[in-house]
Amino acid sequence: MSNNVADMAPRAAHTAKSFRRAFSAARPVATTTWTTITTTPVKTMKVKMGGSR
């Protein structure tokens, strides 16, 4: 591996491009997972509160 700036620049650009592609591909999955994680405790709390009354 060389520490050439001219050699590092295209590699960094390619890494950013592939990272962006992977991020945009994983965004729906992350959104679905986040929605599931955030809504499940609320449902459980509502059920517990409704059942205790």
PyMOL Python script that loads the backbone (N, CA, C, O; Angstrom):
from pymol import cmd

cmd.read_pdbstr("""\
ATOM      1  N   MET A   1       0.850  -1.198   0.000  1.00  0.00           N
ATOM      2  CA  MET A   1       0.000   0.000   0.000  1.00  0.00           C
ATOM      3  C   MET A   1       0.883   1.245   0.000  1.00  0.00           C
ATOM      4  O   MET A   1       1.793   1.374   0.818  1.00  0.00           O
ATOM      5  N   SER A   2       0.604   2.149  -0.920  1.00  0.00           N
ATOM      6  CA  SER A   2       1.390   3.380  -0.989  1.00  0.00           C
ATOM      7  C   SER A   2       0.609   4.521  -0.375  1.00  0.00           C
ATOM      8  O   SER A   2      -0.620   4.559  -0.438  1.00  0.00           O
ATOM      9  N   ASN A   3       1.334   5.446   0.216  1.00  0.00           N
ATOM     10  CA  ASN A   3       0.690   6.599   0.836  1.00  0.00           C
ATOM     11  C   ASN A   3       0.586   7.759  -0.134  1.00  0.00           C
ATOM     12  O   ASN A   3       0.587   8.920   0.276  1.00  0.00           O
ATOM     13  N   ASN A   4       0.496   7.447  -1.425  1.00  0.00           N
ATOM     14  CA  ASN A   4       0.367   8.476  -2.440  1.00  0.00           C
ATOM     15  C   ASN A   4      -1.022   9.094  -2.368  1.00  0.00           C
ATOM     16  O   ASN A   4      -2.027   8.386  -2.302  1.00  0.00           O
ATOM     17  N   VAL A   5      -1.066  10.420  -2.381  1.00  0.00           N
ATOM     18  CA  VAL A   5      -2.371  11.077  -2.357  1.00  0.00           C
ATOM     19  C   VAL A   5      -3.106  10.799  -3.661  1.00  0.00           C
ATOM     20  O   VAL A   5      -4.320  10.597  -3.665  1.00  0.00           O
ATOM     21  N   ALA A   6      -2.368  10.791  -4.768  1.00  0.00           N
ATOM     22  CA  ALA A   6      -2.984  10.529  -6.070  1.00  0.00           C
ATOM     23  C   ALA A   6      -3.537   9.105  -6.115  1.00  0.00           C
ATOM     24  O   ALA A   6      -4.504   8.841  -6.830  1.00  0.00           O
ATOM     25  N   ASP A   7      -2.937   8.193  -5.363  1.00  0.00           N
ATOM     26  CA  ASP A   7      -3.416   6.815  -5.352  1.00  0.00           C
ATOM     27  C   ASP A   7      -4.575   6.657  -4.372  1.00  0.00           C
ATOM     28  O   ASP A   7      -5.470   5.839  -4.584  1.00  0.00           O
ATOM     29  N   MET A   8      -4.553   7.441  -3.305  1.00  0.00           N
ATOM     30  CA  MET A   8      -5.584   7.309  -2.277  1.00  0.00           C
ATOM     31  C   MET A   8      -6.899   7.940  -2.723  1.00  0.00           C
ATOM     32  O   MET A   8      -7.968   7.449  -2.362  1.00  0.00           O
ATOM     33  N   ALA A   9      -6.837   9.022  -3.502  1.00  0.00           N
ATOM     34  CA  ALA A   9      -8.049   9.764  -3.852  1.00  0.00           C
ATOM     35  C   ALA A   9      -9.073   8.913  -4.599  1.00  0.00           C
ATOM     36  O   ALA A   9     -10.232   8.882  -4.186  1.00  0.00           O
ATOM     37  N   PRO A  10      -8.702   8.217  -5.683  1.00  0.00           N
ATOM     38  CA  PRO A  10      -9.717   7.411  -6.377  1.00  0.00           C
ATOM     39  C   PRO A  10     -10.264   6.294  -5.502  1.00  0.00           C
ATOM     40  O   PRO A  10     -11.444   5.952  -5.576  1.00  0.00           O
ATOM     41  N   ARG A  11      -9.390   5.727  -4.669  1.00  0.00           N
ATOM     42  CA  ARG A  11      -9.837   4.634  -3.804  1.00  0.00           C
ATOM     43  C   ARG A  11     -10.848   5.162  -2.789  1.00  0.00           C
ATOM     44  O   ARG A  11     -11.856   4.513  -2.511  1.00  0.00           O
ATOM     45  N   ALA A  12     -10.570   6.350  -2.235  1.00  0.00           N
ATOM     46  CA  ALA A  12     -11.496   6.933  -1.265  1.00  0.00           C
ATOM     47  C   ALA A  12     -12.827   7.261  -1.938  1.00  0.00           C
ATOM     48  O   ALA A  12     -13.892   7.069  -1.350  1.00  0.00           O
ATOM     49  N   ALA A  13     -12.760   7.755  -3.168  1.00  0.00           N
ATOM     50  CA  ALA A  13     -13.999   8.080  -3.882  1.00  0.00           C
ATOM     51  C   ALA A  13     -14.799   6.811  -4.140  1.00  0.00           C
ATOM     52  O   ALA A  13     -16.023   6.800  -4.003  1.00  0.00           O
ATOM     53  N   HIS A  14     -14.102   5.741  -4.515  1.00  0.00           N
ATOM     54  CA  HIS A  14     -14.799   4.477  -4.773  1.00  0.00           C
ATOM     55  C   HIS A  14     -15.401   3.928  -3.492  1.00  0.00           C
ATOM     56  O   HIS A  14     -16.507   3.387  -3.501  1.00  0.00           O
ATOM     57  N   THR A  15     -14.670   4.066  -2.384  1.00  0.00           N
ATOM     58  CA  THR A  15     -15.189   3.579  -1.103  1.00  0.00           C
ATOM     59  C   THR A  15     -16.432   4.355  -0.716  1.00  0.00           C
ATOM     60  O   THR A  15     -17.409   3.774  -0.244  1.00  0.00           O
ATOM     61  N   ALA A  16     -16.399   5.673  -0.914  1.00  0.00           N
ATOM     62  CA  ALA A  16     -17.565   6.491  -0.571  1.00  0.00           C
ATOM     63  C   ALA A  16     -18.751   6.114  -1.448  1.00  0.00           C
ATOM     64  O   ALA A  16     -19.891   6.084  -0.983  1.00  0.00           O
ATOM     65  N   LYS A  17     -18.480   5.826  -2.716  1.00  0.00           N
ATOM     66  CA  LYS A  17     -19.567   5.491  -3.629  1.00  0.00           C
ATOM     67  C   LYS A  17     -20.204   4.160  -3.235  1.00  0.00           C
ATOM     68  O   LYS A  17     -21.427   4.039  -3.181  1.00  0.00           O
ATOM     69  N   SER A  18     -19.372   3.176  -2.963  1.00  0.00           N
ATOM     70  CA  SER A  18     -19.910   1.866  -2.600  1.00  0.00           C
ATOM     71  C   SER A  18     -20.582   1.933  -1.232  1.00  0.00           C
ATOM     72  O   SER A  18     -21.571   1.243  -0.984  1.00  0.00           O
ATOM     73  N   PHE A  19     -20.035   2.772  -0.342  1.00  0.00           N
ATOM     74  CA  PHE A  19     -20.642   2.926   0.985  1.00  0.00           C
ATOM     75  C   PHE A  19     -22.018   3.571   0.864  1.00  0.00           C
ATOM     76  O   PHE A  19     -22.967   3.190   1.550  1.00  0.00           O
ATOM     77  N   ARG A  20     -22.099   4.562  -0.032  1.00  0.00           N
ATOM     78  CA  ARG A  20     -23.387   5.227  -0.219  1.00  0.00           C
ATOM     79  C   ARG A  20     -24.407   4.257  -0.814  1.00  0.00           C
ATOM     80  O   ARG A  20     -25.582   4.270  -0.447  1.00  0.00           O
ATOM     81  N   ARG A  21     -23.934   3.412  -1.744  1.00  0.00           N
ATOM     82  CA  ARG A  21     -24.848   2.442  -2.364  1.00  0.00           C
ATOM     83  C   ARG A  21     -25.334   1.446  -1.315  1.00  0.00           C
ATOM     84  O   ARG A  21     -26.516   1.102  -1.271  1.00  0.00           O
ATOM     85  N   ALA A  22     -24.421   0.992  -0.480  1.00  0.00           N
ATOM     86  CA  ALA A  22     -24.811   0.031   0.557  1.00  0.00           C
ATOM     87  C   ALA A  22     -25.750   0.691   1.562  1.00  0.00           C
ATOM     88  O   ALA A  22     -26.688   0.062   2.051  1.00  0.00           O
ATOM     89  N   PHE A  23     -25.490   1.962   1.865  1.00  0.00           N
ATOM     90  CA  PHE A  23     -26.342   2.663   2.832  1.00  0.00           C
ATOM     91  C   PHE A  23     -27.759   2.821   2.285  1.00  0.00           C
ATOM     92  O   PHE A  23     -28.739   2.596   2.996  1.00  0.00           O
ATOM     93  N   SER A  24     -27.855   3.214   1.000  1.00  0.00           N
ATOM     94  CA  SER A  24     -29.183   3.408   0.414  1.00  0.00           C
ATOM     95  C   SER A  24     -29.901   2.071   0.289  1.00  0.00           C
ATOM     96  O   SER A  24     -31.130   2.026   0.338  1.00  0.00           O
ATOM     97  N   ALA A  25     -29.156   0.987   0.129  1.00  0.00           N
ATOM     98  CA  ALA A  25     -29.776  -0.333   0.032  1.00  0.00           C
ATOM     99  C   ALA A  25     -30.258  -0.792   1.406  1.00  0.00           C
ATOM    100  O   ALA A  25     -31.276  -1.478   1.506  1.00  0.00           O
ATOM    101  N   ALA A  26     -29.533  -0.419   2.470  1.00  0.00           N
ATOM    102  CA  ALA A  26     -29.875  -0.883   3.815  1.00  0.00           C
ATOM    103  C   ALA A  26     -30.859   0.048   4.504  1.00  0.00           C
ATOM    104  O   ALA A  26     -31.372  -0.279   5.574  1.00  0.00           O
ATOM    105  N   ARG A  27     -31.131   1.204   3.908  1.00  0.00           N
ATOM    106  CA  ARG A  27     -32.003   2.167   4.588  1.00  0.00           C
ATOM    107  C   ARG A  27     -33.411   1.629   4.821  1.00  0.00           C
ATOM    108  O   ARG A  27     -33.921   1.791   5.930  1.00  0.00           O
ATOM    109  N   PRO A  28     -34.076   0.997   3.844  1.00  0.00           N
ATOM    110  CA  PRO A  28     -35.425   0.470   4.120  1.00  0.00           C
ATOM    111  C   PRO A  28     -35.427  -0.573   5.226  1.00  0.00           C
ATOM    112  O   PRO A  28     -36.336  -0.605   6.056  1.00  0.00           O
ATOM    113  N   VAL A  29     -34.412  -1.423   5.237  1.00  0.00           N
ATOM    114  CA  VAL A  29     -34.334  -2.459   6.274  1.00  0.00           C
ATOM    115  C   VAL A  29     -34.164  -1.811   7.642  1.00  0.00           C
ATOM    116  O   VAL A  29     -34.807  -2.208   8.614  1.00  0.00           O
ATOM    117  N   ALA A  30     -33.284  -0.804   7.706  1.00  0.00           N
ATOM    118  CA  ALA A  30     -33.053  -0.123   8.975  1.00  0.00           C
ATOM    119  C   ALA A  30     -34.318   0.593   9.432  1.00  0.00           C
ATOM    120  O   ALA A  30     -34.636   0.602  10.621  1.00  0.00           O
ATOM    121  N   THR A  31     -35.037   1.192   8.492  1.00  0.00           N
ATOM    122  CA  THR A  31     -36.280   1.890   8.854  1.00  0.00           C
ATOM    123  C   THR A  31     -37.302   0.914   9.388  1.00  0.00           C
ATOM    124  O   THR A  31     -37.973   1.192  10.382  1.00  0.00           O
ATOM    125  N   THR A  32     -37.426  -0.245   8.724  1.00  0.00           N
ATOM    126  CA  THR A  32     -38.398  -1.245   9.174  1.00  0.00           C
ATOM    127  C   THR A  32     -38.027  -1.758  10.555  1.00  0.00           C
ATOM    128  O   THR A  32     -38.884  -1.900  11.428  1.00  0.00           O
ATOM    129  N   THR A  33     -36.734  -2.038  10.747  1.00  0.00           N
ATOM    130  CA  THR A  33     -36.290  -2.537  12.047  1.00  0.00           C
ATOM    131  C   THR A  33     -36.529  -1.493  13.124  1.00  0.00           C
ATOM    132  O   THR A  33     -36.997  -1.813  14.216  1.00  0.00           O
ATOM    133  N   TRP A  34     -36.202  -0.233  12.810  1.00  0.00           N
ATOM    134  CA  TRP A  34     -36.379   0.850  13.796  1.00  0.00           C
ATOM    135  C   TRP A  34     -37.855   1.001  14.143  1.00  0.00           C
ATOM    136  O   TRP A  34     -38.204   1.174  15.310  1.00  0.00           O
ATOM    137  N   THR A  35     -38.721   0.938  13.135  1.00  0.00           N
ATOM    138  CA  THR A  35     -40.167   1.064  13.394  1.00  0.00           C
ATOM    139  C   THR A  35     -40.643  -0.073  14.280  1.00  0.00           C
ATOM    140  O   THR A  35     -41.422   0.142  15.209  1.00  0.00           O
ATOM    141  N   THR A  36     -40.178  -1.280  13.998  1.00  0.00           N
ATOM    142  CA  THR A  36     -40.593  -2.434  14.802  1.00  0.00           C
ATOM    143  C   THR A  36     -40.117  -2.284  16.238  1.00  0.00           C
ATOM    144  O   THR A  36     -40.863  -2.560  17.178  1.00  0.00           O
ATOM    145  N   ILE A  37     -38.861  -1.840  16.406  1.00  0.00           N
ATOM    146  CA  ILE A  37     -38.306  -1.705  17.753  1.00  0.00           C
ATOM    147  C   ILE A  37     -39.049  -0.622  18.529  1.00  0.00           C
ATOM    148  O   ILE A  37     -39.318  -0.779  19.720  1.00  0.00           O
ATOM    149  N   THR A  38     -39.380   0.475  17.853  1.00  0.00           N
ATOM    150  CA  THR A  38     -39.988   1.596  18.576  1.00  0.00           C
ATOM    151  C   THR A  38     -41.465   1.362  18.846  1.00  0.00           C
ATOM    152  O   THR A  38     -41.970   1.821  19.870  1.00  0.00           O
ATOM    153  N   THR A  39     -42.176   0.665  17.969  1.00  0.00           N
ATOM    154  CA  THR A  39     -43.621   0.498  18.170  1.00  0.00           C
ATOM    155  C   THR A  39     -43.934  -0.647  19.125  1.00  0.00           C
ATOM    156  O   THR A  39     -44.968  -0.615  19.792  1.00  0.00           O
ATOM    157  N   THR A  40     -43.074  -1.653  19.210  1.00  0.00           N
ATOM    158  CA  THR A  40     -43.378  -2.808  20.058  1.00  0.00           C
ATOM    159  C   THR A  40     -43.465  -2.430  21.545  1.00  0.00           C
ATOM    160  O   THR A  40     -44.418  -2.851  22.200  1.00  0.00           O
ATOM    161  N   PRO A  41     -42.534  -1.668  22.111  1.00  0.00           N
ATOM    162  CA  PRO A  41     -42.676  -1.304  23.533  1.00  0.00           C
ATOM    163  C   PRO A  41     -43.935  -0.485  23.787  1.00  0.00           C
ATOM    164  O   PRO A  41     -44.566  -0.633  24.834  1.00  0.00           O
ATOM    165  N   VAL A  42     -44.308   0.378  22.845  1.00  0.00           N
ATOM    166  CA  VAL A  42     -45.512   1.189  23.034  1.00  0.00           C
ATOM    167  C   VAL A  42     -46.739   0.300  23.104  1.00  0.00           C
ATOM    168  O   VAL A  42     -47.606   0.504  23.953  1.00  0.00           O
ATOM    169  N   LYS A  43     -46.820  -0.689  22.215  1.00  0.00           N
ATOM    170  CA  LYS A  43     -47.951  -1.614  22.239  1.00  0.00           C
ATOM    171  C   LYS A  43     -47.966  -2.382  23.555  1.00  0.00           C
ATOM    172  O   LYS A  43     -49.020  -2.560  24.165  1.00  0.00           O
ATOM    173  N   THR A  44     -46.792  -2.836  23.990  1.00  0.00           N
ATOM    174  CA  THR A  44     -46.734  -3.607  25.230  1.00  0.00           C
ATOM    175  C   THR A  44     -47.165  -2.747  26.405  1.00  0.00           C
ATOM    176  O   THR A  44     -47.892  -3.218  27.279  1.00  0.00           O
ATOM    177  N   MET A  45     -46.732  -1.499  26.441  1.00  0.00           N
ATOM    178  CA  MET A  45     -47.106  -0.612  27.539  1.00  0.00           C
ATOM    179  C   MET A  45     -48.606  -0.357  27.529  1.00  0.00           C
ATOM    180  O   MET A  45     -49.247  -0.346  28.579  1.00  0.00           O
ATOM    181  N   LYS A  46     -49.169  -0.149  26.324  1.00  0.00           N
ATOM    182  CA  LYS A  46     -50.606   0.101  26.237  1.00  0.00           C
ATOM    183  C   LYS A  46     -51.388  -1.108  26.723  1.00  0.00           C
ATOM    184  O   LYS A  46     -52.390  -0.969  27.425  1.00  0.00           O
ATOM    185  N   VAL A  47     -50.923  -2.302  26.345  1.00  0.00           N
ATOM    186  CA  VAL A  47     -51.621  -3.518  26.774  1.00  0.00           C
ATOM    187  C   VAL A  47     -51.523  -3.663  28.291  1.00  0.00           C
ATOM    188  O   VAL A  47     -52.501  -4.022  28.948  1.00  0.00           O
ATOM    189  N   LYS A  48     -50.344  -3.385  28.846  1.00  0.00           N
ATOM    190  CA  LYS A  48     -50.168  -3.509  30.294  1.00  0.00           C
ATOM    191  C   LYS A  48     -51.033  -2.492  31.020  1.00  0.00           C
ATOM    192  O   LYS A  48     -51.677  -2.818  32.017  1.00  0.00           O
ATOM    193  N   MET A  49     -51.050  -1.262  30.523  1.00  0.00           N
ATOM    194  CA  MET A  49     -51.853  -0.219  31.170  1.00  0.00           C
ATOM    195  C   MET A  49     -53.334  -0.536  31.050  1.00  0.00           C
ATOM    196  O   MET A  49     -54.095  -0.344  31.999  1.00  0.00           O
ATOM    197  N   GLY A  50     -53.747  -1.026  29.871  1.00  0.00           N
ATOM    198  CA  GLY A  50     -55.155  -1.351  29.677  1.00  0.00           C
ATOM    199  C   GLY A  50     -55.578  -2.537  30.527  1.00  0.00           C
ATOM    200  O   GLY A  50     -56.707  -2.591  31.015  1.00  0.00           O
ATOM    201  N   GLY A  51     -54.660  -3.493  30.703  1.00  0.00           N
ATOM    202  CA  GLY A  51     -55.000  -4.678  31.476  1.00  0.00           C
ATOM    203  C   GLY A  51     -55.038  -4.396  32.967  1.00  0.00           C
ATOM    204  O   GLY A  51     -55.785  -5.048  33.696  1.00  0.00           O
ATOM    205  N   SER A  52     -54.241  -3.427  33.442  1.00  0.00           N
ATOM    206  CA  SER A  52     -54.187  -3.181  34.888  1.00  0.00           C
ATOM    207  C   SER A  52     -55.395  -2.396  35.342  1.00  0.00           C
ATOM    208  O   SER A  52     -55.732  -2.420  36.526  1.00  0.00           O
ATOM    209  N   ARG A  53     -56.064  -1.692  34.424  1.00  0.00           N
ATOM    210  CA  ARG A  53     -57.211  -0.897  34.844  1.00  0.00           C
ATOM    211  C   ARG A  53     -58.462  -1.770  34.929  1.00  0.00           C
ATOM    212  O   ARG A  53     -59.538  -1.276  35.268  1.00  0.00           O
TER     213      ARG A  53
END
""", "prot")
cmd.dss("prot")
cmd.show_as("cartoon", "prot")
cmd.util.cbc("prot")
cmd.orient("prot")
